[in-house]
Amino acid sequence: MSDETSAFTDLLEINELIGQKESATDKDWFESVLHERFTMRRPNGQLSTKSDFISGMNTGAKRQTTIEDLEVHGRYRAICRCRVEKWTLADPEAVQVLDNLRVFVRENGRWQLVTWLAEPI
C-alpha cells in the first residue's frame, strides 16, 4: 500500500469515528487525535480549544457522518469535508445537520485534527 493510500485510509477511519467517539464521550481517544493547538469553531460561532472540547464532552445522541471530500495534501496535511447529522437525546426525532470542515496535520507518524469548523446547514 502506498503512503498516499495509507494516509487516505487512516484519515477516512478517523473521520468516520469522530461522531461515534464524541457520542460515547471517549475523552482518551480525542486526547490522542486532537492536536495540542486544536481549535474548533462550533455551530454557534464559539471557539473552543482542545481542553475546552474535551472537558465539555457529554454523552450524546447518535451522529451520522457522510464524507463529502477528503484530500491529502503532500505528506503532512489533509482536509476532510463532511456532513454530520446529529440527533438530540431530548427529542429523538429532531436532527441537526452540520457542514464540517476538518484540517489535519501529520506529526510523529500520526494524523491529528488541528482545526474543526462546524456550520449548521
C-alpha positions as CSV (number, residue, x, y, z in Angstrom):
1,M,0.0,0.0,0.0
2,S,1.4,3.4,-0.9
3,D,1.9,6.2,1.6
4,E,-0.9,8.2,0.0
5,T,-3.4,5.2,0.1
6,S,-2.4,4.5,3.7
7,A,-2.9,8.2,4.6
8,F,-6.3,8.3,2.9
9,T,-7.4,5.1,4.7
10,D,-6.2,6.3,8.1
11,L,-8.0,9.7,7.7
12,L,-11.2,8.1,6.4
13,E,-11.3,5.9,9.5
14,I,-10.6,8.9,11.9
15,N,-13.3,11.0,10.3
16,E,-15.8,8.1,10.4
17,L,-15.0,7.5,14.1
18,I,-15.3,11.1,15.3
19,G,-19.1,11.1,15.7
20,Q,-19.1,7.7,17.4
21,K,-16.3,8.7,19.8
22,E,-18.0,12.0,20.6
23,S,-21.3,10.3,21.3
24,A,-19.6,7.8,23.6
25,T,-17.6,10.6,25.3
26,D,-14.3,8.9,24.6
27,K,-12.0,11.5,26.0
28,D,-8.9,9.4,25.8
29,W,-9.4,8.9,22.0
30,F,-9.9,12.6,21.5
31,E,-6.8,13.3,23.7
32,S,-4.7,11.4,21.1
33,V,-6.4,12.7,17.9
34,L,-6.7,16.4,18.7
35,H,-3.5,18.4,18.2
36,E,-2.2,20.3,21.2
37,R,-3.1,23.6,19.3
38,F,-6.6,22.3,18.3
39,T,-9.3,24.9,17.7
40,M,-12.9,24.3,16.9
41,R,-15.5,26.8,15.7
42,R,-18.8,25.5,17.0
43,P,-22.1,25.9,15.1
44,N,-23.0,28.9,17.3
45,G,-19.7,30.6,16.4
46,Q,-18.0,29.9,19.8
47,L,-14.3,29.0,19.6
48,S,-13.0,26.0,21.7
49,T,-9.6,24.8,22.5
50,K,-8.6,21.2,22.9
51,S,-9.1,21.4,26.7
52,D,-12.4,23.1,26.2
53,F,-13.6,20.5,23.8
54,I,-12.6,17.5,26.0
55,S,-13.8,18.9,29.3
56,G,-17.1,19.9,27.8
57,M,-17.9,16.5,26.3
58,N,-21.1,14.8,27.4
59,T,-22.6,11.5,26.4
60,G,-24.6,12.4,23.4
61,A,-27.1,11.2,20.9
62,K,-26.4,9.4,17.7
63,R,-24.4,11.1,14.9
64,Q,-24.2,10.0,11.3
65,T,-21.2,11.2,9.2
66,T,-21.2,11.4,5.5
67,I,-17.7,12.1,4.0
68,E,-18.1,14.5,1.1
69,D,-14.5,15.2,0.3
70,L,-11.2,14.0,1.6
71,E,-8.0,15.5,0.3
72,V,-4.4,14.6,1.3
73,H,-2.0,17.5,0.5
74,G,1.5,16.3,0.4
75,R,2.7,14.1,3.3
76,Y,1.6,16.2,6.3
77,R,-1.6,18.0,5.5
78,A,-5.2,16.9,4.8
79,I,-8.7,18.3,4.7
80,C,-12.0,16.5,5.2
81,R,-15.4,18.0,4.4
82,C,-18.3,16.0,5.7
83,R,-22.0,16.4,6.6
84,V,-22.9,15.4,10.1
85,E,-26.5,14.6,11.2
86,K,-26.8,14.9,15.0
87,W,-29.9,13.7,16.9
88,T,-30.8,15.1,20.3
89,L,-31.4,13.0,23.4
90,A,-34.4,15.1,24.4
91,D,-36.2,14.7,21.1
92,P,-35.0,11.6,19.1
93,E,-37.0,12.8,16.0
94,A,-35.1,16.2,15.9
95,V,-31.9,16.2,13.9
96,Q,-29.4,19.0,13.4
97,V,-27.4,18.9,10.1
98,L,-23.9,20.4,10.1
99,D,-21.3,21.0,7.4
100,N,-17.9,20.2,8.9
101,L,-14.5,21.2,7.6
102,R,-11.7,19.4,9.4
103,V,-8.0,20.1,8.9
104,F,-5.4,17.6,9.9
105,V,-1.6,17.6,10.2
106,R,0.7,14.6,10.4
107,E,3.2,14.7,13.3
108,N,5.2,11.9,14.8
109,G,3.8,9.4,12.4
110,R,0.1,10.0,13.2
111,W,-2.7,12.3,12.0
112,Q,-4.0,14.9,14.4
113,L,-7.0,17.2,14.0
114,V,-5.8,20.8,14.2
115,T,-8.9,22.8,13.1
116,W,-12.6,21.8,13.1
117,L,-15.2,24.2,11.7
118,A,-18.8,23.2,12.1
119,E,-21.6,25.2,10.5
120,P,-25.4,24.5,10.5
121,I,-26.9,23.7,7.2
